[in-house]
Amino acid sequence: PAQKITVFVGPSGCGKTTTLRMCNRMIAPTAGRITIGGIDTSRLEETTLRRHMGYVIQNAGLFPHRRILDNIATVPRLLGASKTAARASALELMHRVGLDESLARRFPYQLSGGQQQRVGVARALASDPPVLLMDEPFSAIDPVVRASLQDELLRLQSEIGKTIVLVTHDIDEAIHLADQIVVFQTGGTIAQVGSPVDLLVNPANDFVRSFIGKDSGLRWLSLISANSIIPHSQRITPDGAWEIELDDANSPISWAARTDSGPKRLPVTTIDLSAATLRDVLDLSVRAELGHIAAIRADGDFVGIIDRDTVNSAIARERTDHA
């Protein structure tokens, strides 16, 4: 779909990368058609097609003898842009993908793996292509940097609105990034096509169910906004044992015990529901000392108390809506 992220996911050897490479005719399909903007790609000259289609590969694949700025400017130069114009555009792209301008004169070996991958994304975007192909772009990056780059891709997509086709073997990455997931199974056949929620709630067969794994319920919760939670509006816990203390700005300070045995206070856990998922809330409710969370607005203003029954009720409503 236009301006969406479609992720091909499946085990090694299932044909997902082959399918990706058919898009830019690195591999010719034996049957069927691939169209971009309604145009059959088999009717386009191969070089023209590829220069107007971004491609991000594992380990970035940068030219080691070229500085970062000229790596990014490669395709615009091939398309006839002047060196000055291509470099100016490359600098803008460096800012867009989160790279400091001071890196422009460095060579690829002087950058970290995460920085190199950002350069690879910038280079793929340099000709402003309508389609961006990404072949396991984050697989060689350590988990912390990988999560950061995934979030950066989502931020970038919200700004540029490209059609992105990404290949991965990581189901968590697919669920996090995709608007649409295509699950390949061994033998190169498609097991299921659908949204992340579709796959998690209604897997098509045993292969999809086993590929998703045992944590499908928690993964599903990570896709559902916490806005459906309805906090208790009072400051006192449902059992009457604890009360939230507020400061002059109406922000939670601590829990205070409502007993005759003397004052007792505990730290209060807060969450802004507008920026959270049901999984975030469930996780906090498990870790919170009292099992209760204080819901707040973005400015810290107290909204109400969330207990585990409140969370369970919200999960049940969402499950019914997605059944």
C-alpha positions in Angstrom: 0.0 0.0 0.0 1.1 3.6 -0.8 2.9 5.4 2.1 2.8 2.4 4.3 5.4 0.0 5.8 5.0 -3.5 4.6 7.2 -6.1 6.2 8.1 -9.5 4.8 8.9 -11.8 7.6 9.7 -15.5 7.9 12.4 -18.1 8.6 15.7 -18.3 6.6 15.4 -19.6 3.1 11.6 -18.9 2.7 12.1 -16.5 -0.2 11.3 -13.2 1.4 14.5 -11.5 0.3 14.0 -12.9 -3.2 10.6 -11.3 -3.3 12.1 -8.0 -2.2 14.7 -8.1 -5.0 12.0 -8.7 -7.6 10.8 -5.2 -6.8 13.9 -3.6 -8.4 14.5 -6.4 -10.9 17.7 -7.8 -9.4 15.7 -11.0 -9.8 13.2 -11.4 -12.6 9.8 -12.9 -11.5 8.8 -16.0 -13.4 5.1 -15.0 -13.3 2.9 -12.2 -12.3 3.4 -8.4 -12.3 5.0 -5.9 -10.0 3.7 -2.3 -10.4 4.7 1.0 -9.0 2.2 3.8 -9.3 0.3 1.6 -11.7 3.3 1.1 -14.0 4.5 -2.4 -14.7 8.2 -2.4 -13.6 9.1 -4.9 -16.4 8.5 -2.0 -18.9 11.0 0.3 -17.2 14.7 0.3 -18.0 16.5 -1.4 -15.2 19.0 1.4 -14.4 16.2 4.0 -14.4 14.1 1.9 -12.1 16.9 1.3 -9.6 18.0 4.9 -9.4 14.5 5.9 -8.5 14.1 3.3 -5.8 15.9 3.5 -2.5 17.7 0.3 -1.3 19.0 -0.2 2.3 21.0 -3.4 2.9 22.6 -5.1 5.9 25.8 -3.5 7.2 24.9 -0.3 5.2 27.1 -1.3 2.2 28.8 2.2 2.0 31.6 3.0 -0.4 34.7 2.8 1.9 36.8 5.2 -0.3 34.1 8.0 -0.2 33.4 10.4 2.6 30.0 10.3 4.2 28.7 13.3 2.4 29.6 11.9 -1.0 28.2 8.5 -0.1 24.8 10.1 0.4 25.2 12.2 -2.7 25.9 9.2 -5.0 22.5 8.8 -6.7 21.7 12.5 -7.2 25.1 12.8 -8.9 24.2 9.8 -11.1 20.9 11.5 -12.0 22.7 14.7 -13.1 22.7 16.9 -10.1 25.7 19.2 -9.6 28.2 18.3 -6.9 27.2 21.4 -4.9 23.5 20.7 -5.1 23.9 17.0 -4.3 26.1 17.8 -1.3 23.7 20.4 0.0 20.8 17.8 -0.2 23.0 15.3 1.5 23.6 17.6 4.4 19.9 18.1 4.8 19.4 14.3 4.8 22.1 13.9 7.5 20.1 16.1 9.8 16.8 14.3 8.9 18.2 10.9 9.9 19.8 12.2 13.1 23.5 12.5 12.0 25.6 15.4 13.1 27.1 17.6 10.3 30.5 17.1 11.8 30.5 13.5 10.4 30.2 14.7 6.8 33.9 14.6 6.0 34.6 11.2 7.7 35.0 7.9 6.0 32.6 4.9 6.8 35.2 3.1 9.0 35.3 6.1 11.3 31.6 5.7 12.2 29.8 3.3 14.5 27.5 0.6 13.1 24.4 2.5 13.9 25.8 5.7 12.3 26.7 3.8 9.2 23.2 2.4 8.9 21.8 5.9 9.2 24.0 6.9 6.3 22.7 4.0 4.4 19.1 5.2 4.9 20.0 8.8 4.0 21.7 7.5 0.8 18.6 5.5 -0.1 16.4 8.6 0.3 18.7 11.0 -1.6 16.9 10.8 -4.9 13.5 11.2 -3.1 12.3 7.8 -4.4 8.6 6.8 -4.1 9.6 3.3 -2.8 12.2 2.4 -0.2 13.4 -1.3 -0.1 15.1 -2.4 3.2 16.8 -5.8 3.4 17.2 -6.7 7.1 18.7 -3.2 7.6 19.1 -3.5 11.4 20.1 -7.1 11.8 23.8 -6.5 12.3 23.3 -3.8 15.0 23.3 -4.4 18.8 19.9 -4.5 20.4 19.9 -1.1 22.1 21.0 0.7 18.9 18.6 -1.4 16.8 15.6 -0.3 18.9 16.7 3.3 18.5 17.0 2.9 14.7 13.6 1.3 14.5 12.0 4.2 16.3 13.9 6.6 14.1 12.5 4.9 11.0 9.0 5.3 12.3 9.6 9.0 13.0 11.1 9.4 9.6 8.2 7.7 7.9 5.8 10.0 9.7 7.6 12.9 8.0 8.4 11.6 4.5 5.4 9.2 3.9 7.2 6.7 1.6 6.1 3.3 0.6 8.6 1.0 2.5 9.1 -2.7 1.9 11.2 -4.2 4.6 12.5 -7.8 5.1 13.3 -9.3 8.4 13.3 -12.6 10.3 12.5 -10.9 13.6 8.7 -11.0 14.3 9.1 -8.4 17.1 10.6 -6.0 14.6 7.9 -6.7 12.1 5.1 -6.1 14.6 6.8 -2.9 15.8 7.3 -1.4 12.4 4.7 -2.7 10.0 1.3 -1.4 8.8 1.0 -4.7 6.9 2.9 -8.0 7.5 3.4 -10.7 4.9 4.4 -14.0 6.6 6.4 -16.4 4.4 6.7 -20.0 5.4 9.3 -22.6 4.3 8.9 -23.3 0.6 8.3 -19.7 -0.4 4.6 -19.6 0.1 2.7 -16.9 1.9 1.1 -18.1 5.1 -0.8 -14.9 6.0 -1.1 -11.2 5.0 -2.6 -8.7 7.5 -2.0 -6.0 10.1 0.1 -6.8 13.2 -3.2 -7.1 15.2 -4.7 -9.5 12.6 -1.7 -11.8 13.0 -1.6 -11.7 16.8 -5.4 -12.1 17.3 -6.3 -14.4 14.4 -3.2 -16.3 13.2 -4.1 -18.1 9.9 -2.6 -21.5 10.7 -0.2 -23.4 13.0 2.9 -22.1 11.3 2.0 -18.5 11.9 1.0 -19.3 15.4 4.3 -21.0 16.1 6.3 -18.3 14.3 4.8 -15.6 16.4 5.7 -17.5 19.6 4.3 -17.8 23.1 4.2 -14.0 23.8 1.5 -13.1 21.3 -0.8 -11.8 24.0 1.9 -9.4 25.3 2.8 -8.3 21.8 -0.8 -7.6 21.1 -1.0 -5.4 24.2 2.0 -3.4 23.0 -0.1 -2.3 19.9 -3.1 -1.2 21.8 -3.3 2.4 23.2 -4.0 2.7 26.9 -6.6 5.5 26.3 -9.3 2.8 26.7 -8.5 2.6 30.4 -10.9 4.3 32.7 -9.1 5.2 36.0 -10.9 5.5 39.3 -11.3 9.3 39.7 -10.8 9.4 43.5 -7.4 9.6 45.2 -8.1 6.6 47.6 -7.5 3.0 46.6 -10.6 0.9 46.2 -9.8 -1.0 49.4 -9.5 2.3 51.3 -6.0 1.6 52.6 -4.0 4.2 50.8 -4.4 7.7 49.5 -2.4 9.7 46.9 -0.8 12.9 48.2 -0.8 15.8 45.7 1.4 18.9 45.5 0.1 22.4 44.8 0.2 21.7 41.0 -2.1 18.7 41.5 0.7 16.2 40.7 1.1 13.0 42.7 3.8 13.0 45.4 3.5 9.7 47.2 1.1 7.1 48.7 0.1 7.8 52.3 -1.3 4.9 54.4 -4.8 5.5 55.9 -4.3 3.5 59.1 -4.2 4.1 62.9 -0.7 2.8 63.2 0.9 6.0 62.3 2.0 7.7 59.1 3.6 5.6 56.3 4.5 6.7 52.8 5.5 4.8 49.6 6.7 6.1 46.2 3.9 6.5 43.7 4.2 5.2 40.1 2.7 7.5 37.4 1.8 7.1 33.8 0.5 9.3 31.0 -2.1 7.1 29.3 -2.1 9.2 26.1 1.5 8.1 25.5 1.3 4.5 26.7 0.1 1.1 25.6 -1.8 -1.5 27.5 1.4 -3.5 27.8 3.1 -0.5 29.5 0.3 -0.2 32.0 0.2 -3.9 32.7 4.0 -3.9 33.2 3.9 -1.0 35.7 0.9 -2.5 37.6 3.0 -5.7 38.1 6.1 -3.8 39.2 4.3 -1.1 41.3 4.7 -1.7 45.1 1.0 -1.5 45.8 -0.2 -2.8 42.4 -1.8 0.6 41.8 -0.7 3.4 39.4 -1.5 7.1 39.3 -2.8 8.2 35.9 -1.6 11.7 34.9 -1.9 14.1 32.0 1.1 15.2 30.0 1.5 18.2 32.3 1.6 15.9 35.4 -2.0 16.7 36.5 -3.5 13.9 38.5 -6.4 12.0 36.7 -7.1 8.9 38.8 -6.0 5.6 40.1 -5.5 2.5 38.0 -5.6 -0.9 39.7 -5.3 -4.4 38.1 -9.0 -4.8 37.8 -9.1 -1.6 35.8 -6.4 -2.9 33.5 -8.1 -6.3 33.1 -11.4 -4.6 32.2 -9.7 -2.6 29.5 -8.0 -5.7 28.0 -11.3 -7.5 28.0 -13.0 -4.7 26.1 -10.2 -4.5 23.5 -10.3 -8.3 23.1 -14.0 -8.2 22.4 -13.5 -5.3 19.8 -10.8 -7.3 18.0 -12.5 -10.7 18.1 
